[in-house]
Amino acid sequence: MTSPQDARTALAAASAAARAARRADVRTFARLRAWLVLALAGVLTALLAVAGSGTAGRLASGGYTATGTESARAGDLLADRFGAGNPDLVLLVRAPGGVDTAQARAEGVRLTRELLGSSGVASVHSYWTDGAQDPALRAKDGRAALVAVDLAGADRDAARTAAALVPPLTGDHGVLDVSATGPAWVSVEANHVSHRDLIRAELVAAPITLLILVIALRSLVAALVPLVIGGVSVVGTFALLRLLTCLMPVSVFATNLTSALGFGLAVDYGLFLVTRYREELARGGFVGPAVRRTARRAGRTVAVSACAVALSMSALLVLPLPFLRSMACAGIAVALLAAAAATLLVPPVLTLLGDRIDRWDPLSLLPRWRAAGPPRADSPAWRTVARVVMRRPLYYGGGCALALVMFATPFAHAHFGLCDERVLPARTEAHRTAQAIRDEFATSTERILTVVLPDADPVRDAAALRSYRQGVEGLTSVGRTAWMRSPAGSSFARGAVLSVAGSEDPQSEAGQQLVHRLRSLPGPGGSQLVTGRAAALADTREAVRERLPLAAFIAAATTWALLLLLTGSVLLPVKALVVGALSLGASFGAMVCVFQDGHLREALGAFTVTGTLEMSMPLLMFAIAFGLAIDYEIFLLSRVKEHYALTGDNRRAVVEGVARTGRLVTTGALAVAVVTGALVTSGVSMLKLLGAGLATAVLVDAVLVRGVLVPACLVLAGRLNWWAPQWLARGHARISRRLGLDEGH
């Protein structure tokens, strides 16, 4: 007969076996679900790769000048009413014996007629066929002439036409030698150069990033997880760009920048999730609960961080530059894609790997690393740094802030301009040809300002026009008035055009003053519009200056609201905004020193120093770098808040937060710096500038700001860090409960 004790023992054993069976069933189901998710992700990634394969051919140049300005309206008027405007393609035609010989003239006329009969060509203005034989189209020594070509369609269409048109036209044509430049050909060559640069940057960045992750995580398996997520994100980025090209013009440089940003963010987010999972697993938990806690807590932080980057990029949407708007849309989509790839794919990968996440540590082959044992969840080095800062927070924090201000001082003499073919390597045809035109022709097209008098009448306003022209000649070295014919050439169109050739660089202050002086003159017939490179720069500066406060307000307000939702504090978001802006000082100062003033030019690879910074680059760099700074701030504050909620000790929470995120933030920043810094190898100076600036920004932010300045500020503020008015605290508590933010991060 079975005793009660034996019965209880048998019942307990049966219950344990049932629970074990249920756990096994749950694990089996979880693994099947993980395989299904990853299989679907693989199919989707393959489809995205196919969808994004034709992206490069749909990209365009341009978009660096403001829309809706006076110079833009003048350009539209020239094109619509008079069939004129800035040429999309400029051919430099050399004739060693002179462009006025009979043979050169015959070949020149033949070349012009061939262009006129080509598909996609709207009009041609040639030295040999223009009735007046415009002397501006003839070189000073008479051995070269210009052919200006207007192409039909938008920038992208013009670039496609140029790609098909230019190769057979350039080179030797009898006694003529032809080379090309102009916006359309610059776009084509920029596409080729940036595509080669993208491949080279990926080949450089991927192995270095893997090495950094292996050293930080001490496991090849763990290091491969963020890297694979980064690869998926890059594939998705190209498909997103392909979709965006259907909605708006997208820059040829978008592939380089957004793929670097998407790869860097995905690696960052994947690293954060893997690190948190290993920490949960090290506490003695099972794989399933550890994955769920990681997805719930760290996954939520990743989502908030991606929103921070997206909100920072959204500020660019209000600026009147098509280039920045397209980059903003691409950046927002890429940040959200990187977060989605990380949060959706990392948990099933971790479910399948289980405790094998720590396998294959290549560093264990080295005696020193093997003796050190497995890596700790926290960083002893960063814990020591935090404790040192705690002792004298005002000294260290003040010194760090002062250093950042000093690094930023060169930005005080920044001079902004517009990009041209000089962003390309000097060896490219578009760059060489444009420089030859500057050197060999008396009047460079970039120095010409065009005054459009839309209401002028050739008879009624003849005297007023002569007086106006005399006033203009008093300001410039060359003046020429012409009545414009209709595009068909059969009749005069209403209005007149005055071409003014200034002697100053259009991007200099003297060139800008000339625009203002021209616009101050009363126009014959009632109104006047001034266009040209100098006018476009003046209008773009003014348009950006008007919208910049709104963009700054959007970035600050949305970031403040996001951090308020995360922390429940009023002070911490304000501190994050101030410190985030301050942390960019070093990169902005370096940008001026290197790319405007030309210091360290040879160290970063030869590029053309123009004495200016392309106006959109600091704005784009600020949006990206500020978003990344807030990204790292969220990683740190989420841990500080978590420990403060457990202990109520602000100093201890700060030390724990820095110790727990120090290695993570520096590793992530190194990965982002490598990926974006690889753009320095590009031959395009704009990409080189962005790569160097972003790499500097994230490293300074991760080391100096997150390691020293932010902990010092948190300690000095004490309990004020977590203060909020009662009504706001109650509202935040309700929202946090609904969103699950009170569970910790």
C-alpha positions in Angstrom: 0.0 0.0 0.0 1.4 3.4 -1.0 2.1 5.8 1.9 0.8 9.4 1.9 4.4 10.6 1.7 5.1 8.5 -1.3 1.9 9.7 -2.9 2.8 13.3 -2.4 6.3 12.6 -3.8 4.8 11.0 -6.9 2.3 13.8 -7.3 5.1 16.4 -7.0 7.2 14.5 -9.5 4.3 14.3 -11.9 3.7 18.1 -11.5 7.3 18.8 -12.1 7.3 16.6 -15.2 4.2 18.3 -16.5 5.8 21.8 -15.9 8.9 20.6 -17.7 6.9 19.3 -20.6 5.0 22.6 -20.8 8.3 24.5 -20.7 9.6 22.3 -23.4 6.5 22.9 -25.5 6.8 26.6 -24.9 10.5 26.5 -26.0 9.6 24.5 -29.0 6.9 26.9 -30.0 9.1 29.9 -29.4 11.8 28.4 -31.6 9.4 27.6 -34.4 8.0 31.1 -34.2 11.6 32.5 -34.2 12.5 30.5 -37.3 9.3 31.6 -39.0 10.0 35.3 -38.3 13.6 35.0 -39.5 12.4 33.2 -42.7 9.9 35.9 -43.5 12.5 38.5 -42.8 14.9 36.8 -45.2 12.3 36.7 -47.9 11.4 40.4 -47.3 15.1 41.4 -47.3 15.6 39.7 -50.7 12.5 41.5 -52.1 13.8 44.8 -50.7 17.2 44.1 -52.3 15.5 43.6 -55.7 13.3 46.7 -55.2 16.3 48.9 -54.3 18.6 47.6 -57.1 17.7 50.5 -59.5 18.0 53.3 -57.0 21.2 54.9 -58.3 19.7 55.6 -61.7 16.8 57.6 -60.2 18.8 60.0 -58.1 19.5 63.7 -59.0 21.8 66.5 -58.1 20.8 70.0 -57.1 18.3 71.2 -54.5 20.9 73.2 -52.7 19.2 76.6 -53.3 16.0 77.9 -51.7 12.7 77.6 -53.6 10.2 80.4 -54.0 12.8 83.2 -53.9 13.4 86.1 -56.2 16.2 84.4 -58.0 14.2 81.2 -58.4 11.2 83.2 -59.9 13.6 84.9 -62.3 14.9 81.6 -63.5 11.4 80.2 -64.0 10.5 83.4 -65.9 13.6 83.1 -68.2 12.7 79.5 -69.0 9.0 79.9 -69.4 8.7 83.2 -71.3 12.1 83.4 -73.1 13.2 79.8 -73.4 16.5 80.8 -71.7 18.1 80.0 -68.3 21.2 78.5 -66.8 22.4 75.7 -69.1 22.3 72.1 -67.9 25.3 71.1 -70.0 28.3 73.2 -71.1 30.7 71.9 -73.7 34.2 73.3 -73.9 35.4 72.9 -77.5 39.1 73.4 -78.2 40.5 74.1 -81.7 44.4 74.4 -81.6 44.3 76.4 -84.8 41.6 78.8 -83.5 37.8 78.6 -83.3 37.3 81.0 -86.2 39.0 78.9 -89.0 36.8 77.5 -91.7 37.4 73.9 -90.6 36.7 74.7 -86.9 33.6 76.6 -87.8 32.3 73.8 -90.0 32.9 71.2 -87.3 31.4 73.5 -84.7 28.2 74.0 -86.7 28.0 70.2 -87.3 28.3 69.6 -83.5 25.7 72.2 -82.7 23.2 70.7 -85.2 23.9 67.2 -83.9 23.0 68.4 -80.4 19.8 70.2 -81.6 18.6 66.9 -83.2 19.3 64.8 -80.1 16.5 63.5 -77.9 16.0 65.4 -74.7 17.7 68.6 -75.8 15.5 71.7 -75.4 17.8 74.4 -76.9 21.5 75.0 -77.8 23.4 78.3 -77.5 26.7 77.9 -79.6 29.5 80.3 -80.5 29.3 79.3 -84.1 25.5 79.4 -84.6 24.5 82.3 -82.3 23.7 85.3 -84.6 25.6 87.8 -82.5 28.5 85.4 -81.9 28.5 86.2 -78.2 32.1 87.1 -77.3 31.5 85.6 -73.8 31.5 82.2 -75.6 35.0 82.6 -77.0 38.2 82.1 -75.0 40.7 84.9 -74.5 43.3 83.3 -76.8 40.7 82.4 -79.5 41.5 78.6 -79.3 38.4 77.5 -77.4 34.7 78.2 -77.5 31.6 77.1 -75.5 28.4 75.4 -76.4 25.6 75.8 -73.8 22.8 73.2 -73.8 19.5 73.3 -72.1 18.0 69.8 -71.5 14.3 69.0 -71.1 12.7 67.9 -67.9 13.7 68.0 -64.2 17.2 67.5 -62.8 16.8 63.7 -62.9 15.7 63.7 -66.5 18.5 66.1 -67.5 21.0 63.8 -65.8 19.7 60.8 -67.7 19.9 62.7 -71.0 23.5 63.8 -70.2 24.6 60.3 -69.4 23.5 59.2 -72.8 24.5 62.3 -74.7 28.0 63.3 -73.4 30.2 60.2 -73.9 29.8 60.1 -77.8 30.1 63.9 -78.0 33.3 64.3 -76.0 36.8 63.6 -77.2 38.2 64.3 -80.7 35.9 65.5 -83.5 38.1 66.4 -86.4 40.0 69.5 -85.5 38.0 69.9 -82.3 38.5 68.4 -78.8 35.3 68.4 -76.7 34.9 68.1 -72.9 31.8 68.6 -70.7 30.7 70.2 -67.5 27.5 71.7 -66.2 25.0 70.6 -63.5 23.7 67.6 -65.4 27.1 66.2 -66.1 28.2 66.9 -62.5 25.2 64.8 -61.4 26.3 61.9 -63.6 29.9 62.0 -62.4 28.8 62.5 -58.8 26.7 59.4 -59.1 29.6 57.3 -60.5 32.0 58.6 -57.8 29.7 58.2 -54.9 28.8 54.7 -56.0 32.5 53.7 -56.0 33.0 55.4 -52.7 30.0 53.6 -51.2 31.5 50.2 -52.0 34.9 51.2 -50.7 33.4 52.6 -47.5 31.5 49.4 -46.8 34.6 47.3 -47.4 36.5 49.4 -45.0 33.8 49.9 -42.3 32.4 46.3 -42.0 35.5 44.4 -40.9 36.6 47.3 -38.6 33.1 47.4 -37.0 33.2 43.6 -36.5 36.6 43.9 -34.8 35.3 46.6 -32.4 32.2 44.5 -31.6 34.3 41.3 -31.0 36.6 43.2 -28.6 33.7 44.8 -26.7 31.5 41.7 -26.6 34.2 39.0 -26.4 32.2 36.7 -28.7 32.1 36.4 -32.4 28.5 35.1 -32.3 27.4 38.1 -30.3 29.3 40.5 -32.5 27.7 39.1 -35.7 24.2 39.8 -34.5 24.4 43.6 -34.7 26.4 43.4 -37.9 23.7 41.3 -39.6 21.0 43.7 -38.4 23.1 46.5 -39.9 23.3 44.7 -43.2 19.5 44.2 -43.3 19.0 47.9 -42.6 21.3 48.9 -45.5 19.3 46.7 -47.9 16.1 48.3 -46.6 17.6 51.8 -47.0 18.1 51.4 -50.7 14.5 50.3 -51.1 13.3 53.2 -49.1 15.3 55.6 -51.2 13.8 54.0 -54.4 10.3 54.7 -52.9 11.3 58.3 -52.1 12.4 59.0 -55.6 8.8 58.4 -56.7 7.7 61.2 -54.4 10.5 63.8 -54.6 13.9 64.5 -56.0 16.5 62.6 -54.0 20.2 63.6 -53.9 22.9 61.4 -55.5 24.7 61.5 -52.2 21.7 60.1 -50.3 22.8 56.5 -50.8 26.2 57.1 -49.1 24.9 59.0 -46.1 21.7 57.1 -45.4 23.3 53.7 -45.8 26.1 54.8 -43.3 23.5 56.2 -40.9 21.2 53.2 -41.2 24.1 50.7 -40.7 25.5 52.7 -37.8 22.1 53.0 -36.0 21.2 49.4 -36.6 24.5 48.2 -35.2 24.0 50.6 -32.2 20.5 49.2 -31.5 21.5 45.6 -32.0 24.5 46.1 -29.7 22.2 47.6 -27.0 19.8 44.7 -27.2 22.5 42.0 -27.2 24.2 43.6 -24.2 21.0 43.8 -22.2 20.1 40.2 -23.1 23.5 39.0 -21.9 23.0 40.9 -18.7 19.6 39.4 -18.1 21.0 35.9 -18.8 23.9 36.4 -16.4 21.4 36.9 -13.6 20.6 33.3 -13.8 17.3 33.5 -15.8 16.1 31.2 -18.5 16.4 32.1 -22.2 12.7 32.8 -22.8 12.2 35.3 -19.9 15.5 36.9 -20.6 14.5 37.5 -24.3 11.1 38.9 -23.2 12.6 41.3 -20.6 15.1 42.4 -23.2 12.5 43.0 -25.8 10.2 44.9 -23.3 12.8 47.1 -21.6 15.7 47.6 -24.0 13.4 47.4 -27.0 11.4 50.2 -25.7 14.5 52.3 -25.2 15.5 51.6 -28.8 12.1 52.7 -30.0 12.4 56.0 -28.0 16.0 56.5 -29.3 14.9 56.0 -33.0 12.1 58.5 -32.4 14.7 61.0 -31.1 16.8 60.7 -34.2 13.6 61.0 -36.4 12.4 64.0 -34.6 15.8 65.7 -34.9 15.8 65.1 -38.7 12.2 66.3 -39.0 13.3 69.9 -38.2 14.9 70.0 -41.6 11.5 69.7 -43.3 10.7 73.3 -42.7 13.8 74.6 -44.4 13.3 75.7 -48.0 16.1 73.5 -49.5 14.9 70.5 -51.5 18.1 68.7 -50.7 17.6 68.9 -47.0 13.9 68.0 -47.2 14.8 64.8 -49.2 17.5 64.0 -46.7 15.2 64.6 -43.8 12.6 62.2 -45.2 15.3 59.6 -45.9 16.8 60.0 -42.4 13.5 59.7 -40.6 12.7 56.5 -42.6 16.1 55.0 -42.1 16.1 55.7 -38.3 12.7 54.0 -37.9 13.8 51.1 -40.2 16.9 50.5 -38.2 14.9 50.4 -34.9 12.3 48.1 -36.5 15.0 45.7 -37.9 16.7 45.6 -34.5 13.6 45.1 -32.3 11.9 42.6 -34.7 14.9 40.5 -35.6 17.2 40.5 -32.6 14.7 38.7 -30.2 14.1 35.7 -32.4 17.9 35.4 -33.1 18.5 35.5 -29.3 15.8 32.9 -28.8 17.5 30.5 -31.2 21.0 31.2 -29.9 20.1 31.0 -26.2 23.2 30.8 -24.0 25.4 30.2 -27.1 25.5 34.0 -27.5 28.8 34.0 -25.7 30.6 31.4 -27.9 33.6 31.8 -30.1 35.7 34.4 -28.3 38.8 34.9 -30.5 40.5 36.9 -27.8 40.5 33.8 -25.5 43.4 32.6 -27.6 45.5 35.4 -26.0 46.8 34.5 -22.5 46.1 38.0 -21.1 42.5 38.1 -22.3 41.9 34.4 -21.2 43.1 35.2 -17.7 40.8 38.2 -17.5 37.8 35.9 -17.8 34.4 36.7 -19.3 33.4 40.4 -19.7 31.5 42.0 -16.9 28.0 43.6 -17.4 29.4 46.9 -16.2 32.7 48.7 -17.0 35.2 49.0 -14.1 37.0 51.8 -16.1 33.9 53.9 -16.6 32.8 53.2 -13.0 36.2 54.7 -11.9 35.7 57.7 -14.2 32.3 58.3 -12.8 33.5 58.2 -9.2 36.4 60.6 -10.0 33.9 63.0 -11.5 31.6 62.7 -8.5 34.3 64.0 -6.2 34.8 67.3 -8.0 31.8 67.7 -10.4 32.1 71.4 -10.8 35.8 71.2 -11.7 35.5 68.4 -14.2 32.2 69.5 -15.7 33.2 73.1 -16.0 36.6 72.2 -17.6 34.8 69.9 -20.1 32.3 72.6 -21.0 35.1 75.2 -21.4 37.1 72.8 -23.7 34.0 72.3 -25.9 33.5 76.1 -26.2 37.1 76.6 -27.2 36.9 73.8 -29.8 33.9 75.6 -31.3 35.5 79.0 -31.6 36.6 78.5 -35.3 33.0 78.3 -36.3 32.6 81.9 -35.5 34.3 82.8 -38.8 32.4 80.3 -40.9 31.5 81.5 -44.4 28.7 79.7 -46.2 28.4 79.2 -50.0 26.8 76.9 -52.6 28.3 73.7 -53.9 29.4 73.3 -57.5 31.6 70.9 -59.5 34.5 71.5 -57.1 32.9 69.0 -54.7 34.1 66.4 -57.1 37.7 65.2 -57.3 40.0 67.4 -59.5 40.6 64.5 -61.9 36.9 64.3 -63.0 36.0 65.8 -66.3 33.3 68.1 -65.0 35.8 69.7 -62.5 38.6 70.0 -65.0 36.5 71.5 -67.6 34.8 74.1 -65.3 38.2 75.2 -64.0 39.5 75.5 -67.6 36.6 77.8 -68.4 37.3 80.0 -65.4 41.0 80.3 -66.4 40.6 80.7 -70.1 37.5 82.9 -70.6 37.2 86.6 -69.8 33.8 86.2 -68.2 32.9 83.1 -66.1 29.2 82.2 -66.2 29.2 81.9 -62.4 30.0 85.6 -62.1 27.2 86.8 -64.3 24.1 88.2 -62.8 20.9 88.3 -64.9 18.4 91.1 -64.3 15.0 90.2 -65.7 12.7 93.2 -66.5 9.4 91.4 -67.1 7.3 94.5 -67.6 9.7 96.6 -69.8 8.6 97.7 -73.2 11.2 98.1 -76.0 9.7 101.4 -77.2 8.0 102.9 -74.2 10.9 102.3 -71.8 13.9 102.9 -74.2 15.1 106.0 -72.3 14.6 104.4 -68.9 16.5 101.3 -70.0 19.5 103.4 -71.2 19.5 105.2 -67.8 19.2 101.9 -65.9 22.1 100.4 -67.9 24.3 103.4 -67.2 23.6 103.0 -63.5 24.5 99.3 -63.7 27.7 100.0 -65.6 28.7 102.2 -62.7 28.6 99.2 -60.5 30.1 96.5 -62.7 32.8 95.9 -65.2 30.6 94.7 -68.1 27.0 95.4 -68.9 24.9 94.2 -71.8 21.1 94.7 -72.5 19.2 92.4 -74.9 15.5 92.2 -75.9 14.5 88.6 -75.6 12.7 86.8 -78.4 10.1 84.2 -77.8 11.4 80.5 -77.9 10.2 80.2 -81.5 12.3 83.2 -82.4 9.6 84.7 -84.5 8.6 87.6 -82.3 9.7 89.6 -79.3 8.4 88.6 -75.9 7.5 91.2 -73.5 10.4 92.2 -71.2 14.1 92.6 -71.3 17.2 91.0 -69.8 20.4 92.7 -68.6 23.5 90.5 -68.2 25.9 91.9 -65.6 29.3 90.5 -65.2 30.8 91.2 -61.8 34.5 91.2 -61.1 34.1 89.6 -57.7 33.7 85.9 -56.6 29.9 85.4 -56.4 30.4 83.7 -53.0 32.4 86.6 -51.5 30.9 89.4 -49.5 31.6 91.8 -52.4 29.6 89.5 -54.7 26.7 89.5 -52.2 26.9 93.3 -51.9 26.6 93.6 -55.7 23.3 91.7 -55.6 21.9 94.0 -53.0 23.0 97.1 -54.9 21.4 95.8 -58.1 18.1 95.1 -56.3 18.1 98.6 -54.8 17.9 100.2 -58.3 14.4 101.0 -59.6 13.5 98.7 -62.6 12.3 100.2 -65.9 8.7 99.2 -66.5 8.0 98.8 -62.8 9.7 95.6 -61.5 12.9 93.6 -61.8 14.2 90.2 -60.7 17.8 89.4 -60.2 19.1 85.9 -60.6 22.5 84.2 -61.0 24.8 82.3 -58.7 25.5 85.2 -56.3 21.7 86.1 -56.2 20.8 82.4 -55.5 23.3 82.4 -52.6 21.9 85.6 -51.2 18.4 84.4 -51.4 19.2 81.0 -49.9 21.0 82.6 -47.0 18.0 84.8 -46.3 15.5 82.0 -46.7 17.4 79.7 -44.3 17.9 82.6 -41.8 14.1 83.2 -41.7 13.2 79.5 -41.2 16.1 78.5 -38.9 14.4 79.6 -35.6 11.4 77.5 -36.5 13.5 74.4 -37.3 15.4 74.9 -34.0 12.2 75.2 -32.1 10.8 72.0 -33.6 14.0 70.1 -32.8 14.1 71.4 -29.2 10.4 71.1 -28.4 9.9 67.6 -29.8 13.1 66.4 -28.1 12.1 68.0 -24.8 8.7 66.4 -24.9 10.2 62.9 -25.7 12.7 63.1 -22.8 10.0 64.4 -20.5 7.9 61.3 -21.4 10.9 59.1 -20.8 12.1 60.6 -17.5 9.2 62.5 -16.0 11.6 65.4 -15.3 11.4 69.0 -16.4 15.1 69.8 -15.8 16.7 66.7 -17.5 15.3 67.4 -21.0 16.5 71.1 -20.8 20.0 69.9 -19.7 20.0 67.4 -22.5 19.2 70.1 -25.1 22.0 72.4 -23.8 24.6 69.7 -23.5 23.6 68.2 -26.9 24.1 71.5 -28.6 27.3 72.1 -26.8 28.7 68.7 -27.7 28.6 69.6 -31.4 31.0 72.5 -30.9 34.1 70.5 -31.5 32.9 69.0 -34.8 31.7 72.3 -36.1 35.0 74.0 -35.3 36.9 71.2 -36.9 34.7 71.5 -40.0 35.7 75.1 -40.4 39.4 74.5 -39.7 39.8 71.6 -42.2 37.3 72.2 -45.0 37.0 75.9 -45.1 40.5 77.0 -44.1 42.2 73.9 -45.6 44.2 72.7 -42.6 45.0 69.0 -42.6 43.8 68.8 -46.2 46.5 66.3 -47.2 45.8 64.1 -44.2 42.2 63.6 -45.2 42.9 63.2 -48.9 43.3 66.1 -51.4 40.1 68.1 -52.0 39.4 71.5 -53.4 39.4 74.3 -50.7 36.9 77.0 -51.8 37.1 79.1 -48.6 33.4 78.3 -47.9 31.2 75.6 -46.4 28.3 74.4 -48.4 25.3 75.9 -46.6 23.2 72.7 -46.2 26.1 70.6 -44.7 26.2 72.2 -41.2 22.4 72.0 -41.0 22.4 68.3 -42.0 25.3 67.4 -39.8 23.6 69.2 -36.8 20.4 67.3 -37.3 22.1 63.9 -37.5 24.7 64.5 -34.8 22.1 66.1 -32.4 19.9 63.1 -32.9 22.8 60.7 -32.1 23.7 62.8 -29.0 20.1 62.5 -27.7 20.2 58.8 -28.6 23.2 58.2 -26.3 21.6 60.5 -23.7 18.5 58.2 -23.7 20.7 55.1 -23.2 22.3 56.7 -20.2 19.3 58.3 -18.6 17.2 55.1 -18.9 19.7 53.3 -16.8 20.2 56.2 -14.3 16.4 56.4 -13.9 16.1 52.6 -13.4 18.7 52.6 -10.6 17.3 55.8 -9.0 13.8 54.2 -8.9 15.4 51.2 -7.0 17.6 53.1 -4.6 16.5 56.7 -4.4 20.2 57.6 -4.3 21.1 60.1 -7.1 24.9 59.8 -6.9 24.8 56.0 -6.8 22.3 55.9 -9.7 24.6 58.2 -11.8 27.6 56.0 -11.1 25.7 52.8 -11.9 24.2 54.4 -15.1 27.7 55.4 -16.4 29.2 52.0 -15.4 26.4 50.1 -17.1 26.3 52.1 -20.3 29.9 53.4 -20.6 31.2 50.5 -22.6 28.0 50.2 -24.6 28.0 53.9 -25.6 31.7 54.1 -26.4 31.4 50.8 -28.5 28.3 52.1 -30.3 29.9 55.5 -30.9 33.1 53.8 -32.2 31.0 51.7 -34.6 29.0 54.8 -35.8 32.3 56.8 -36.1 33.9 54.0 -38.2 30.8 53.7 -40.5 30.4 57.5 -41.0 34.1 58.2 -40.8 34.6 55.8 -43.8 33.0 58.6 -45.8 36.3 60.4 -45.4 37.7 58.1 -48.0 35.2 59.5 -50.5 36.4 61.7 -53.4 33.4 64.0 -52.9 34.3 66.8 -50.5 30.7 67.1 -49.2 30.7 63.4 -48.1 34.2 63.8 -46.8 33.1 66.7 -44.6 30.0 64.9 -43.3 32.0 61.8 -42.5 34.7 63.6 -40.6 32.2 65.9 -38.8 29.9 63.1 -37.7 32.8 60.8 -36.6 34.2 63.7 -34.5 30.8 64.5 -33.1 29.9 61.0 -31.9 33.3 60.4 -30.4 33.4 63.7 -28.5 29.9 63.1 -27.3 30.5 59.5 -26.2 33.7 60.2 -24.3 33.8 63.7 -23.0 30.1 64.5 -22.8 28.5 61.2 -21.6 31.5 60.2 -19.6 32.3 63.6 -17.9 30.0 66.5 -18.6 26.6 64.7 -18.2 27.5 62.9 -14.9 28.9 66.1 -13.5 25.6 68.0 -14.3 23.5 65.1 -12.9 25.4 65.2 -9.6 25.3 69.0 -9.3 21.6 69.0 -9.9 20.9 66.3 -7.3 17.3 65.6 -6.6 16.3 68.5 -8.9 17.0 66.1 -11.8 13.7 64.3 -11.0 11.6 67.3 -10.1 8.3 68.1 -11.9 5.2 70.1 -10.9 2.6 67.9 -9.2 0.1 68.1 -12.0 2.8 67.2 -14.5 4.0 64.3 -12.4 0.5 62.9 -12.1 -0.1 63.1 -15.8 3.3 61.5 -16.6 2.5 58.7 -14.2 -0.8 57.9 -15.9 0.8 58.0 -19.4 3.7 55.9 -18.2 1.4 53.2 -16.8 -0.6 53.1 -20.1 2.6 52.9 -22.2 4.4 50.6 -19.8 7.3 53.1 -19.3 7.1 52.6 -15.5 8.5 49.1 -15.9 12.0 50.4 -16.4 14.2 50.4 -19.5 
